Amino acid sequence: MRWWSVANFVSNAGTWMQLTVQNLLVLQITGSAAATGLSMSVQAAPALLMSVLGGAAVDRWPRKLTAAVSQALLAVIAFTTATLVALDRLDMTTLMVLAAVTGMVATVDNPACALLGNDLVPAEDVPSAIGVGALVFNAGRLAGAALAGVTVGFLGTAAAYFANGFSFLFVTAVIPFLRPAAGAVRQAAVRQAAVRQAAVRQAAVRQAAVGRAARRPASGTSVREGLAFFARRPRLLALAGVTGISAVFGRNYGLTLAVLVTGPLAGGAGAFGTVSTVLAAGGIVGAVLGARLRRPSVRLVGALAATGALLQIAAGLSPSLAMLVVLVLPMAVVESVSDTAGTAVLQTDPPAHLRGRVLGVWGSIGTVWSLGGPPALGLLMELAGPRGALITGGAVIALSLASGHLLQRRRVTTPVALTKDAAPQEALQTAA
């Protein structure tokens, strides 16, 4: 797990270095901020349709091999981009194609690497492992953004892509030496048994039917199994609702707080840099606290989301930059702990042989939020201003969660105590 954490830190730092440089590169090529946003959307868009297929592939293929191959493919893409940049042959069309291919590979790589990390610790330590992963992610994000400026300044834009390619190769080299924990080995055995049973069922279908028409339903059934499990699982549906409402009306602090700081609070780029640093520090503190969770639940995620909504309302009402900075730290801590708890529920609630497909479904849902949330929030800011957007968004989140909690309580049946006369022992034994 220590080696995997080091590899993830290196990879995250390289990824954020490339993302930072890629935005600058698009601006250099086109001079358009809209084109920059389009390149990010093109990279995220494949997850909307392909995440379910990627999750099914992770459930079907050996996890270590899948993660190693996907990391190697990402390295090839990074090296290709670096070479084109160094030769001054990269145009906008090629960059978009490479971004789309990166997004397609990521639909397999993300669930494979997430579940591979969980295999390295006993089952009871999975929430802590997810917390450590969140900590590594935030630390790598800070390091990557800082290294991007230094690398481009001294070595040029292509060097950032080359560095990211080598970071992927480092992860690829570490994966063969990872050893699953004892509890995870048992889970892997169960998963492999389930895969073998599915293979037997598919073979029977192929023998009963004829040719290609018989093989298509078997593949589709594998994907539909994950969709059906997600749709029938109230905990996962509730988690999707809580996360979705929070993602659309909150959390996009890079957008809302930037407008608030530079607008009503009359701060400049330096002031927003301070706010961003506090947000990053809060994310690291929240990841450390999230790593101590032993039994995360959807109820905890909802409570944290409601707390974050109230803090968001207070931030919208803050009269000064100093007060905003004070509020930003707990906002980031709450968001980070909530993300860790939600991820732990998502990765531990499904049975082992379905976790890749459930993560694939979640990837598709999350892409909808990531693509639709910022435009919706931008429209809200146009109508209500940055303060109004923060206050209205926080109120919508808090009221929605309170309403959902009340509805859930009304559906719980009150237990009725039975006396011996009402239910004789013999009748109970017969019923049992």
HELIX and SHEET records of a PDB file:
HELIX    1   1 ARG A    2  THR A   30  1                                  29    
HELIX    2   2 ALA A   33  ALA A   44  1                                  12    
HELIX    3   3 PRO A   46  ARG A   60  1                                  15    
HELIX    4   4 ARG A   63  ALA A   86  1                                  24    
HELIX    5   5 MET A   92  ASN A  118  1                                  27    
HELIX    6   6 ALA A  123  ASP A  125  5                                   3    
HELIX    7   7 VAL A  126  LEU A  155  1                                  30    
HELIX    8   8 THR A  157  VAL A  174  1                                  18    
HELIX    9   9 ILE A  175  PHE A  177  5                                   3    
HELIX   10  10 ALA A  182  ALA A  208  1                                  27    
HELIX   11  11 GLY A  211  ARG A  232  1                                  22    
HELIX   12  12 PRO A  234  PHE A  249  1                                  16    
HELIX   13  13 TYR A  253  THR A  262  1                                  10    
HELIX   14  14 ALA A  269  GLY A  290  1                                  22    
HELIX   15  15 VAL A  298  LEU A  317  1                                  20    
HELIX   16  16 LEU A  321  THR A  348  1                                  28    
HELIX   17  17 ALA A  352  LEU A  354  5                                   3    
HELIX   18  18 ARG A  355  ARG A  411  1                                  57    
HELIX   19  19 GLN A  425  ALA A  431  1                                   7    
END                                                                             
